[in-house]
Amino acid sequence: MIHRACSRTLIGRLTFLSAVTVFAFCSFVKADAPKKQTYDAPNRVTVAVEMIGPVTQTTDLQIICVLKHDPAGDKYIEAMEDFNEKLGGLLSSLRTRGEFIGEAGETLLFDPPAGSITPKRVLMIGVGDEKDLTIEQFRLAGRIAARESTRLGVAHVSWAPALRDQGSTRVDVGDGDAAFVEQFLLAYDTEVRLQRQALTPKATIEDITIEAGPTYFAGAAEKVKDAVATASERIKQRENAPYNKGTAATGK
């Protein structure tokens, strides 16, 4: 009886230890899961989806999307709240004073105060009223982002949609990211072609990083991958003739 009891106790302990081992392994795999996915895009641009926020990102230009100011009170949740607080309330001050409304396509560029956040510069792009938010605002933001990044001559660009952190759930995070990336790459391709025809100053974007929280990272990474492929195919199909007569043809 003593022998059998010991056997049952030993088996129970081994079963427990096995369960603990499996749990520890699964936890390790989860902790060690990728936090960044990168994709090669046209014009030697690297597109990345990274599990990081706009406060700690190391980049030449941090882009944030901002909803139109709500007189009843704007929402600042998690990353957006942290972003505003680290800037000493700069964003909320501009909005409540009516100096940056956040209309669709409205932009505001500033340099963060010393010791506040890590990005060198910040570009805010308005996306309009929350009740009217659709995928089109993300496409518009992507085009604006590419053209402003080129105009500013920055090489490293990061974008945080940040709309979940403003209380909006109207557009799926991955769908919004994909729309932004596709239009960013298409608009930048136009900028590159203009540069090749000596119609605009030379400026090179090396990479664009899409910032995503843990909940949305996997879905965003997959949809951004598809968006890069779609943009690449559309760029291949573009006409290669000069925009104006008398200008040398561009090369792909």
N, C-alpha and C positions, 0 to 999 in steps of 0.2 A: 504494500500500500504506500509505503514511504517512497519507494522507487517510482511508482506511477505518479504520485503527487509531484515529485521533483520534475518528472518529465513534462507534466502539464504546465508547471511553472516555467520551465525552461523554454517550452514552445511558445508560451504566452509572451515571455520577454523577447524572444527572437522576433515574433510577429510585430511587437511594439517597436523594436529597433528598426525593423524593415520599413515600417510605416514612417518612422522619423526620418530614415535615410531617403525614402522617396520624396517626402515633403521638402527636405533640405535640398535635394537635387532640383526639384521643380522650382523652388525659390531661387536657387542659383541661376537656373536657366532664365527665369523671368528677369532677375536683376541684370543678367548679362545680355539681355536682348538688345538688338541694334537700336541706337538712339539717333542714327543719321543714315539716310539713304541718298545716294548721289546718282545723277544721270547726265550723260553727255548730250548736249543740245547743239543746234546749228550755231555757226559763227564762233565756235570754240568757247561757248558758254557752258559752265557747269551748273546744273540745277540741283539743289539739295532740299530735302525735307529734314528738319532737325528738331529734336525734342529740347527746345530751349525757349526762353522768353526774351522780350525786347530790352529788359533792364540789364541783362548780363551778356548780351550778344556783342561780339567783337566784329565791327563792320564799319565801312566808310559811311554808309547811309542806312538808317533804320526807317522803314516806312510803316505807318500805322493807318488803318482805316477807322474813320470816326463817323458815327451816326449824327444826324442833324440834332442840334441842341433842343432839348425838351424843356420848356419853361417850367413844367411841373417837377423837374428834377432828372438829371442824367444819371445813369447807372454806371458804377465803377465796381467791377467784380474781379477778384483774384489778380490776374496779370495786369489788367487795366488799372485796378486800384493801386497796385504796387508801382506801376509806371508813373501814374499821376503823383503819388506820394514822394517817390524818389526825385521827381522834378520840382518838388516843393509846391505842388498844386498848380503848376503852370497851365496844364491843359484845362482843368476845371475853371480857372480864372478867365482864360481866353473865351471859353464857351459862355459862361454866365454873364460876362460883360458884353456879349454880342459881337465880339471882335473876330471870332472864328465860328461861324454858324454850323458848318459841316454840310452845306448843300452839295449835291452830287457833282463831283469834279472840282470842288473848291480845294485849294492847296495852301499849306503854310509850312515854311521851312525855317528851322532854327537850330542853333548850336546848343547842346545841353550845358547847363551850368557845371563848372568844374567840380569833380567829386560826386556827381549825381548818378549817371548811368554810363555804361561803357561805349555805346555807339558814338562815332564822331559827330554825326549830324542826324537830324530827325526831319522827316517829311511826313506831314499829316495830309491824308486825302479824304475829303468828305464823300459819303455815299448816300446822303439824303435821309429822308424820313424813314424810320424803321418800318412803318406800315406799308411802305411802297418798295421795300427792298426786294430785288430779284437778282438773278444771275447776271443781268446786264450791268449792274453797278460794279461787279467784280471785273467784268471785261473792261469797262471804262477805266477802272483803277489800274489794271495791268498795263494799258496803253500809256496812261499818264506816268506811271512808275518808270517805264522804259525810257520815255522821252526826257523826263526830268533827270533821271540818272545819267543819261548821255550828256545832257546839257551841263550838268554839274561836273562831269568828267570823273566819276567815281568808278572804281574797279570792283568793289565788293558791296553787294546790296542785300539787305534782308527785309522781309515783309512779314508782318503779323496782322492777320485779318482782325483779330481782337473783338469780333462782334458777339461771340458767346459771352465775352467778358464785359459786354455792354447790355446784356440781357436779351439779345436777339437770337431766335432759333429758326428764322424763316428759311434760310438757305443752308443746305447740308455743307458741313465744313470742307469735306473733300471736293465737292462740286465747285464750291467757291474758289478753293485753291487751284483747281484745274483750270477754271475759266481765267483766273488771273495769270497763271503761268503761260497758257496758250497765247493770250493777247500780248503779254510782255515779250515773248520771243518773236512774235510776228512784227510788233512795233520796232523792236531792236533791229530786226533784219532790215527794215526800211531805213533806219538810221545808218546802218552799215553801208547800204547801197548808196545813200546820199553822200556819205564820206568818200566812197570810192570814186564818185563823180565830182569830187571837190566842191560839193554844194553845202557841206557843213564841216565844222572843225573836227579833227580826229579825236575820238574818245572810245575807249575800250572797256566794256563790262566783262569781267572774268567769271563772275559767279553771282547767282541769285539764290538766296536761302529762304525757304518757306518755313516759318516757325509754327510748331504744332505742339499742343499739350499731349500728355500720355494717352488720354482717352481717344484722341482723334488721329494719333500719329500713323497707325497702320493704314487706315482708310485713306488718309491724305496722301501717303507715300504711293499707294497703288494708283490713285486717280491722277496724281501729278505725273507719274510715269507715262500713263496713257496720253496725257495732255502734251508732253514733250514729243511723243511719237506723232501725234496729230499735227502739231505745229511744224515738225520736221518735214512731213509729207506735203503740207501746204506750201512751205517755202520752196521745196523742190519744183513745184508746179508753177511758181511765179514766173512771169515774163522777165527776161533778162536784158531787154533792150534799155537804152538810156531813157531817163525821164524826159529829157529835152533834147532836141536835135542839136548836133554839134558837140555833144559830150561823149567821151569814150565809154564804150559798153562796160558794164560791170562784169566781174568774174565771180563764179560761185566757189 
